[in-house]
Amino acid sequence: MNCFIKLFLLIFLSVTLLLGCVSAPSYTERKQDGMKVAGLDGQSGFVKFMTDLEQIKKPVFLIVSDNTSETISYLKRQRQANMYSALAYSDFDQDYLLESLKKTIEYFGINFADGSASMDKEGSRLPAIEVDVKIHLGALSFDTTSLDLTLICFDESGKVVGSIYRRGKGIIEWPAWTFSVKSSINSALQQVLAVLKEGSGRDLTKFSI
């Protein structure tokens, strides 16, 4: 029993110290957050935007919000703090978020514009998707790590035509070798894909992040 208590305390202190070494991300509220995102109207617009792009085969420009940049920076700092734990180091992969998002959108049949190009070859403005992500880490085993994902769609004129908000969740297992960051990302993206599946009528069940 004493050995069990010592092991518990060791894991508890390790997790607490690792989280305490990295300052929490600082997020800003956005006016689009109030939409969350215009309820079913925003969601319907999101599905239509995605379906139309898939049909005309036009690339989309990805906009990374300040909150998303802050999240990526936070994950990078956490990864550096956990570099001696292989499982935690992998879980805090700062590239996984955007790579998985792109993989999800591309599976639906939409390609992203190369690099930072917001214009096509003819000089016309490209439609865009802005990604806004906030993450909230759990601290101990059985806590929940949550990830708030908002996608905002803009047409070629820069007008918001659709959006979607989903919260992904990951339960920290026992023992807490990771903080279930990737699980929370996957959860949010699977919810977005489920909306696309229902709205478009397409079979997207074979997709795996």
Buried (B, 14 or more C-beta within 10 A) or exposed (E): EEEEEEEEEEBBEBBEEBBEEBEEBEBEEBEBBEBEBBEEEBBBBBBBBBBBBBEEEBBBBBBBBEBBEBBBEBBBBBBEBBEEBEEBBBBBBBEBBBEBBBEBBEBBBBBBBEEEEEEBEEEEBBBBBBBBBBBBBBBBBEBEBBBBBBBBBBBEEEEBBBBBBBBBBBBBEEBBBBBBBBBBBBBBBBBBBEBBBEBBEEEBEEBEB
